[in-house]
Amino acid sequence: MAKKPAKKAPARAQSTAAATGEIPVVGAREACPCGSGRRYKACHGREASHAVQELVARPFEGLPGEGDWVALRELVPAATVPLTLTAEALAGAVGEVPSVTLATVLPMAWPALRRQDGSVLLGLQTQSSSGDISKDLADALVQALAAEPGTPVPPRRPAAETPRLQDLLDTSAAFAPTVHTGFEYWLEDADSATGEVAASLEAANAEVIPTVRLGSVDTAYWCSVPDRNHLRWVMPHAEEPLLDALARLAAADEAGLGEGTKLVGSFRAHGLTVPVWDLPSEMTADDCEKPAAAFVERLAGALAQDAPLSADERRARAGLVNRQVTLG
């Protein structure tokens, strides 16, 4: 049965949505909510269409820890990273900014939050509206810096001239994620939480998948789900050579991370490839450290090969491609 069309919002409501920066849902041939009298596709719809066409495939390229940015955006439930801003970015701040911290997710999925002490939390797992996640995050950061303490930043579509994260962050600073077991970082004093706040925090923490960042290799994350564990590893290599190398290892039975492990496929996320291994339920993050370090050496050898793939390697590659899922 076909769904009934949604009722059209009154003109006044549409105008209010446009004024507050919310994205109205209108048909291409309907009147533009801005009140110009022109059809949406000939007015602001043209800008929206242009933004979609200019999708940035690797929004975190050029930032330190690109693979970790991707992991925290798509794979890690709860993590934080201290950020260092340029002097120019801080010049537009209202009052003192003790610290700026990137967080995987914030309460109510806020894009950012200016805390009572003036510090800033920037949410990474938010909806992108411009086609460039880096620009969306930078816009939320600029809003937070200019906000009064104790103010959350609402979502909006960034203006065309909005800078990107690469323009606001000190790219010489290290990017060092801390993975948390829960969302206590939401609160300035989580130990004092009571009532509804404590209940909400407990409910959110109950949904967190245990996750650990490996120390022996870069951008690899172990996680535990019922019945099995996984290792999800954001790789910096170009996709096609990486898939060839993984196929060579798989055909040679060298793609695993030890007994009972299996390379089962990969994600494609923000321009990078994320191979995924199934692990036995008893295999901990610590157990992955040595096998992961050894795999790096095998992968380097496979990446250095330039001979055409054999029949077995081609079959292995086809299997990897068929099990690839795009996240962003």
C-alpha positions, 0 to 999 in steps of 0.5 A, spaced: 500 500 500 502 506 498 504 511 503 499 517 504 503 524 502 506 528 508 502 534 509 505 540 507 507 545 512 504 552 513 508 557 509 509 561 516 512 554 519 516 554 512 519 561 513 521 560 520 525 553 518 529 557 513 530 563 518 533 558 523 537 554 518 533 548 519 533 544 512 525 544 510 523 538 506 519 540 500 518 538 493 523 541 487 517 544 484 514 547 490 515 554 492 521 555 496 521 556 503 525 562 503 519 566 500 522 568 494 516 566 490 520 561 485 520 554 485 525 550 490 529 547 485 530 554 481 532 557 488 535 554 494 534 547 492 540 549 486 545 550 492 542 544 496 543 540 489 550 543 488 552 541 495 550 534 494 554 533 488 560 536 491 561 530 496 568 530 499 570 522 499 575 523 504 573 529 509 579 527 514 584 527 509 590 532 511 588 531 519 593 527 523 590 520 525 586 520 519 584 513 520 582 514 527 578 520 525 574 515 521 574 509 526 571 514 531 566 517 526 563 510 524 566 504 529 567 506 536 562 508 541 565 512 546 572 516 545 575 523 546 581 526 543 584 533 545 584 538 540 589 543 539 586 549 535 590 555 531 591 562 534 586 564 528 581 559 530 581 561 538 581 569 536 573 568 535 572 565 541 567 568 547 571 568 553 577 563 555 577 556 552 580 551 557 580 546 552 577 543 546 575 536 546 573 531 540 567 526 542 564 520 538 557 522 541 554 528 545 547 528 549 541 529 544 546 528 538 548 535 539 554 537 534 557 541 539 557 543 547 560 549 550 560 547 557 559 552 564 567 552 564 568 555 557 571 548 555 568 545 548 566 538 546 565 537 539 561 531 537 563 527 531 557 522 530 553 527 527 549 528 521 552 531 515 548 536 511 553 539 506 556 533 503 563 535 507 563 532 514 569 536 515 566 543 514 560 541 518 564 539 524 568 546 523 561 550 523 559 546 529 566 548 532 566 555 530 559 556 533 561 553 540 567 557 540 562 563 540 557 561 544 556 563 551 558 557 557 553 552 558 550 552 551 549 546 546 550 548 539 544 546 534 544 542 527 544 547 521 547 547 514 554 551 514 554 557 509 559 556 503 564 560 506 565 556 512 572 553 513 574 546 514 577 542 520 583 543 516 583 550 517 582 550 524 586 545 527 593 545 529 595 539 524 602 538 527 599 536 534 598 529 535 591 525 535 591 521 541 584 517 542 582 515 549 577 509 548 572 509 554 567 504 557 561 509 557 559 516 556 561 519 563 565 524 559 558 528 558 558 530 565 563 535 568 562 531 575 559 524 573 560 521 580 555 526 582 549 525 577 543 523 580 535 522 578 534 522 571 541 524 569 544 518 572 538 514 569 540 516 562 547 515 563 546 508 565 541 507 559 546 510 554 552 506 557 548 499 557 548 500 549 556 501 549 560 495 545 566 494 549 572 496 544 579 497 545 584 501 541 590 496 539 597 499 541 602 495 537 599 498 530 595 504 528 588 505 527 586 498 529 580 497 534 578 490 538 570 490 540 566 484 543 559 482 541 555 476 543 558 470 541 564 473 538 569 478 537 572 482 532 578 486 530 576 492 525 582 496 522 582 502 518 588 502 513 591 508 510 593 504 503 589 505 497 583 501 496 585 497 490 592 495 492 590 493 499 584 489 496 590 485 491 594 485 497 589 482 502 587 477 496 594 474 496 594 473 503 588 470 503 589 465 497 596 463 501 592 462 508 596 468 511 590 473 512 588 471 519 590 473 526 591 466 529 587 460 530 580 461 529 580 468 526 578 469 519 578 475 515 571 476 513 570 482 509 571 490 509 568 496 510 569 502 506 568 509 510 570 516 508 575 514 503 579 508 507 578 501 507 577 497 514 578 490 513 574 486 519 576 479 522 572 475 526 575 472 532 574 467 537 570 470 543 576 468 548 581 472 544 582 479 548 585 485 545 591 483 548 591 477 545 591 481 538 597 485 539 602 480 537 598 477 531 597 484 528 604 486 528 606 480 525 600 481 520 603 488 518 609 485 516 606 480 511 601 485 508 607 490 507 610 484 503 604 483 499 603 490 497 610 490 494 608 485 489 606 487 482 605 480 479 598 479 476 593 475 481 593 468 480 586 465 479 586 463 486 587 470 488 582 473 484 577 468 487 579 471 494 579 478 491 572 477 489 570 474 495 572 480 499 569 485 494 562 482 495 563 482 502 564 489 502 560 494 506 560 502 505 559 506 511 560 513 509 
